[in-house]
Amino acid sequence: MEGDEKSKIGVLMIGTGEYTTGFVGGKAADSDKGAGVVALTIFDLRRRGKVGRIGMCGVNGKKFPGVRAHMQRNIGDVYSDMDLTCETFPADDAVDPEA
């Protein structure tokens, strides 16, 4: 299995806003992108075995707990077999414009 994981591409999502996650201003976007577009697609590609490691990078790590909860409600609880595990940068307690 380890060799199989190495053959899958890794994806780094840049940004944590509406188009990536559907999370804006502490809640789901009030648009047709409430579950995001990029994250939903990338997690689905992992479910299909095309993507391995997933990361997400933003400026404000303090938003990540809310982003994770939002993605669980709008992706994990809606679509079956979606593994929403991803690495996030910066850490949950950091704000870093250089992340």
Residue pairs with C-beta under 8 A, 6 or more apart in sequence:
5 52
6 52
8 46
8 49
8 50
8 51
8 52
8 53
9 50
9 51
9 52
10 51
10 52
10 53
10 54
10 55
11 42
11 45
11 51
11 53
11 54
11 55
12 54
12 55
12 56
12 57
13 20
13 38
13 39
13 42
13 54
13 55
13 56
13 57
13 86
14 20
14 57
15 57
15 58
16 23
16 56
16 58
16 60
16 63
16 64
16 67
17 23
17 24
18 24
18 29
18 31
18 33
18 36
19 33
19 36
19 37
19 38
20 36
20 37
20 38
20 39
20 56
21 36
21 38
21 39
21 56
21 67
21 70
21 71
22 28
22 29
22 33
22 34
22 35
22 36
22 37
22 39
22 40
22 70
22 74
23 29
23 36
23 63
23 66
23 67
23 70
23 71
24 30
26 66
27 70
28 34
28 35
28 70
28 73
28 74
29 36
34 74
35 71
35 74
35 75
35 78
36 71
36 74
36 75
39 56
39 71
39 75
40 75
40 79
42 51
42 54
43 54
43 75
43 82
43 83
43 84
44 79
44 82
45 51
46 52
46 54
46 83
47 79
47 81
47 82
47 83
53 87
54 85
54 86
54 87
55 86
55 87
55 88
55 89
56 64
56 67
56 86
56 87
56 88
56 89
57 88
57 89
57 99
58 64
58 88
58 89
58 90
58 99
59 95
59 96
59 97
59 99
60 95
61 88
61 89
61 90
61 91
61 92
61 93
61 94
61 95
61 96
61 99
62 92
62 93
62 94
62 95
64 88
64 92
65 92
67 88
68 84
71 84
72 84
75 82
75 84
76 82
76 84
89 96
89 99
90 96
90 99
